Every structure is written in C-alpha cells, then in structure tokens.
Amino acid sequence: MPGNLRARLGAGNADCPSVAFVQNEGSGVRMRFDLVDLRLFLNVVECGSITGGAERSNLALASASARIGGMEQTLGAPLLGRMPRGVTPTAAGQVLADHARVVLAQVERMRGDLAGYAAGLRVGLKLLANTVAASEFLPDPLADFLAGNLPVDVELQVLPSRRIVELVAAGAADLGVLAAHAGTEGLETVPFRLDRLVVAAPPAHPAAGRDSIRFRDLLEERLVGLPAQSALTLHLEDHAAKLGRRMDVRVRLGDFGGICRLVSRGVGLAVVPEAAALRHDPGRLRIIPLAEPWAVRQLVICMRSRAHLSPPATRLLACLTAAGEGGG
C-alpha cells in the first residue's frame, strides 16, 4: 500500500463496523474510520463536492461535513482541498481514497462469497462501460444475468474507456467494458464485441450517396450528437482536436434512437454505432461507413484478476462473454 499506510478490518460494533488504519506503526499513531466514513469519502471525491457525496450516501449535509471533519481531525491533516465550486482530494486524501476503494471492494467480495449461505442477501456489483457498450451491447446480457441471479444488483456506470481502466485497476469496479485501444496493461481482458462507428444521414443529404466519408469532411457538417460529457462525444472531440477542429453540434440527445430520428428528419448528420443505425427504418436513414482506422474498435471486458473475482462477478463475466461470442 502507498506511503507506509496499512488497512485492516477492525471489530467495530454491530451497528458501525470499523476499519483500522495504522500509519507509521513505530510512532504509535492510530486511526479508526468506519465503513460509512470510507464510502462517504469516496462519494465526495467522485462527485467533487461534499453536497453530492452526502446525497449519494443518503446522509444529511451537516452529518457528512461532520464526518469528513472528524476524519481530518483524527488524521491531523486535511483530506480535501476546498475550492470555489467543490472539493478535490489532497495528497493524503488521494491515498485514503485508494485504500478505501480496496477495502470496500474487499467487503463486496466477502458479501458475494457469502451469498450462497445467507438467504436473501443482496449482492452489489459495479460494471463500467463506454457509451456504445452500455447502450447497444449490454442491455440484453444484463437482463439475462439479472433474471437468473435475483439476489444480485448491478450498478452500470458509463465512462470514457481510459477512465474505466483507471477505476478497474484501482479496484473501484468489478468489471469494465471498453475499447481495447485505451490501453489495458496490468489488467486481464476478454474479447467482447466489435463496435463499428458509422455516419447516419437523411436520404436527401448530398453525402447520402457516398461510399464512405472521412471524419475531417464530417467536421464541415452540422451534427446531431450525444451530451457533451458522454464517453462517445469525448472520444470524437478528441479526434477533432487532433485535426485542430471542433464538432458543430446543433442539438444533443441522450440516446441513439432519438439521434437517428432527428437525422432522418434532416436535422443533421451523426456518428453512431452501426447497430443503432441498423435498428432505424432503412428507408428514412442512410448509413455511410466512417473511413477512419479508429472507427472499428474491439470492445473488451477487463478486470484486475479473473482468479480474484467474486462468484457473482464470475457469473456476470461468463454471461457477458457468452453474449460476445454469440454477437460476433
């Protein structure tokens, strides 16, 4: 563990189990944070504000602030840097966040291991995915998995592929589904599906008859897109920035079905997954290959270690892998 800081489960009490963090054992400095503290602190870091962390933790703002203040007092150092529009972890706070992720992940794995012995125990899994995987390829296998594993809940979070790598490596999620080009060194991966990005155009548009279109040429057009912070939008903006350009987006919608409907009505062009475009009425939409090497991406499932997955996470992996093999 970083810094000379070690974590171990403490006895605590029945209502508030604790985790003892021992820093510099020779100095005798000893700190105790309970699991509510750790989960609250992680939520605050991920939300970037104490208010958001309190809401996600189902705590009153005053209670959350008092808990954070108590943790800082116990440690004797600030854990959060207060900014005009939120908070950021200090160096000590980042170390605590790293340890908290490991501890909470271990607790979730423990719950998973005991699921077969405790009737009615609810097990929570965290699955991260990029935009295309979450919207096009995961709903069906997730439905199959959840229908056959009633005690298990799955939290699906949509993030850019690079962020998925960071969080899975840090133990903040059980599995991630992302584009292989994001770099998954240090993680185990399993092939999932091929993701082809295409250009959707209305039949009357001048580009509708083209065999293919370059992304550079697409930047001359007015577009329909996803929200600005969606994983696919960030991916496309990154490629536009490499060309010294920005995308001209007329309107943003939260799902590919709505985007395709607006495109078919002549609002603009759009970059969408081929699977989403094919679901639309072919008479009202033209699908044009996007002539870029990055337009065809291998999606993979990543994890820290298959051997250390909890039994529910192992079953979810098997379900996703089977779906990937069936989908080509």
N, C-alpha and C positions, 0 to 999 in steps of 0.2 A: 504493500500500500504506500501511497505517496507520503513523503515527509517524515516519517517516524510516527505516523498515527495509525493505531490499530483499532479494529472494531470487533466486538463480540456481543452475543446476545446475553442480556442480564436477566435476572429473575423478575425484577419489577414487582407488579402485583396483578391480581386477576383483572382489574379494570384497565390498567395502564401499563402494559408490558414495556420494559425499558431496554435500551441498548447502551452499553457502557463503552465509551470511547476513552482510551488511555493514551495520553500524549507524553512522550519523554518519560518513560517509566522510572528512570533514575531520579527524576525531580519530584516524583510523588504527585504530580498534577493529575487529577481525575475528574472526568466529566460524565454526566449521565443525561442522555436525551431519549425521550420515549419515541415510539414509532409514529405517533401523531405529529411530534415535532419534525421528524425527518420527512414525513410525507408533505407536511405544510411547507417546509423549507424548499423542497424540490418543486412544489407547485408554484411558489413565489418566484423561483429562479426561472421556471419555464414560462410563466405569464409575464415576467418582467415588472410585476407590481405586487405589493402586499395585498391590495384590494382584490386583484384577480386570484391570487393564491388562496386567500381566505374564502372566496366564493367557491372555488374548485374543491376546497377541503371541507366545505359546509361548516365553516366557523364564522363567528361574528368578527368584524374587522378589529374591534378592540381586543378580543381574545387572541386573534392571530398576531397582532402587534406586540401584545404582552409576551406571547410565547417566543417570538423572534428576539425581543429584547432580553428575555431570560436566558436564551441560548448564548447571546453575545456576552451577557454578564458572566455566565458560567465559564465561557471560554476566555474571557478577558481580552477579546479583540473583536473588531467589527466583522460581521459576516456579509453585510450588504452595503453597497455604496448608494446613498440616496441621491437621486437625480431629479431634475425638474419634472420629468414625465415618467418616473418609475424608479426601479432599483436594478442594480447589477451586482453579481457576487464579487466580493473581494477575493484576494488570493486564498485566504483561509476559507471563505465561503465556497470557492470552487472545489477545494479539497473535500470539504464537508459534503458537497453535492455529489462528488464522485463516490465517496464512501456510502452515502445514503442510497444511491442507486443500487449498489451491490447488496447492501443489507436488505432493502425492500424486495429486490429480485429474489434473494435467497428465501425470504419469508413466503413469497408467492410460490416458489418451487416446493417449499415444505408443504404448503396447502395442497398443491397438486399431488404430491406423493401420498398425502393422507386422504385424498378424495375418495378412494375406494373403500376406506374404513369408516368414514363419517357420513352417515346418511343425510342427504340434503345439503351438504357443504357446497357453497358456491365458489367456484374457482375462476379467477380472472386472468386472462391472457392479454398481452398487448401486442398488436400487429401493426407495423408501419408499412406504408405503401406509397408509391408515387401516384400521380393523378390518374394515369391511364390504367394501371393495375387495379386501383381501387374502384374505378367506375366501370371498367369493361370486363375484367377477368376474375375478380374476387367474389362478386355477389353470389354466384351460383355455388361454387365450392364452399363458401362460408355458410350458406343456407343448409347445405348437406351436412356439414360438420356440426352446426348448432342443433339441427334437428336430431342428430344421433348422440349428442353429448349435452343433455339437458342441464347438468349441474355447472356447465362451463359458460362463462360470459367472455366475449371478445371485445376489446376496445380497439377500433380501427382508426388510425390517425394518418392523414395524408400530408406528406412532407416531400421536399426535394430529395433526390437519390443520395446526394452527398451527406445531407443531414441524417438520413436513415443509417448510413454507415457509421457515423459518429455515435448515434444513440445505441445501436445494437452492440457496437464494440464496448460501450461504457456499461452495458448490462441494463439499460433503461427500457428494453423491449425484448420480447421472446424471439420474434421473427421479423424480418423485413423483406419486402418485395420491391425491387428496384432495377434500374438499368445497369447492366454489368459494367459499362464503361465508367461508372462512378468510382471504381477502384475499391475492391473489397479485400485487400491484403490483410491477413490476420484473422479473417472470418471464413467459416465454411459456407459454401454455396451449392445450390442445386438448381439446374436449369428449370425455368418455369414456362414462359411463353415468348413468342416473337411479337413485338409491337411495331407495327408499320404506321408511320405518320403520313397522311395524305392531305391534299388540298381539296376542300369542298367548295364547289362553285355553282351558282344558279345556271340553268341551261342556256340562258340568253347572254351570259357574260362572254366577252371576247376570249377569255382564257379557257372556256369550257371545251373547246375543240383541240386543245394542245395535248400532246402525248405525255408531257411532263413539264414541270416548272421549277426553276431554281428559287431558293429562298431569297436571294438577292432581288430577283424580279418581283417576288411576292411583297417585298417591303415597299414597292411603289403603289400597292393597292390599299384600299380601306378595308379593314378586317373586322371580324366578329371574334371575340375571344373569351377566355375564362377570366375570373377575378385576377387582379394584379399579383396577388401573393400565392396563387396556385402553383403547384410544382411544375406543371407543363408551361405555364406562362413564364416563369423564371427561367426555365430551360431555353425557351425560344428567345427571350430577351437577351440571354447570354450570347446566343449565336448572332443576334442582330448587333450587339455591342462589338463583337469581333469584326463586324463589317463596318463599324463606325456609324451605325444607323439605329433607329428606334422603330418599333412597330406602330402603325397608325390604326389604333383600335377605336371603332365607332361606338361599340356597345359591348358590355361584358355580361355573360350569363354564367350561372353556377353549374350547368350540366351540358353535355354534348348534344342531347336530344333537342334542347332549346336552341342551341347554336345552329344545328343543322336546319331547323325550321326557319330561322331568320335568314340563313344563307339562301334557302330555297325561295324566299320571298324577295330576293335581290338586294338585301341589306349590305352584303359584302362577301368577301372570301374568308375562309377559316382553315386553320391547320387542326386536324382532328385525327384520332385513331381510325384506321381503316374499318375496324369492327363497328365503331359508332356510325360511320358514314354508310356502311352497308345495311344498317337497320332502317335507314330512311328510305322513303319512296324513291326508287331509282329514276322515275320519270320527272322528278322535281329537283334532282340534285345530280351534279356531275362530279365524279371522283377522279382527281388528277394526281398521278404519282409525284411526290416531292423528290426532286433529283438532288439529294444530298446523302452522303455516306452515313450521316448520323440519323437519317430518317427511319432506318430499320435497326431496331435495338433488341438485343437479347435481354429479356427480363429474367432475373434470378431470385431465388429465395435465399436469404442469408441468415446466419445465426452465429453466435460465438463458438458453440461447440455442440454438435448433434448429440454427443455422448452425455452432455450435462443438461439437456432439455428435460423439463418435467414430463410425466406421462401425458397430460392433456396437450402440451405443446408438441410432443412427438406425434400424437394422433392428428393434430392440425396440420403439421408438416406433411404427413402421409396423404391427407386429403387434398392438400394443395398440389402436391407432386403428381398425384393421380390425375387431377384436373388438367395439369400442364401437359402431361403425356397424351391425354385424350384430345386436347385442343390443338396440338401441333405447334 
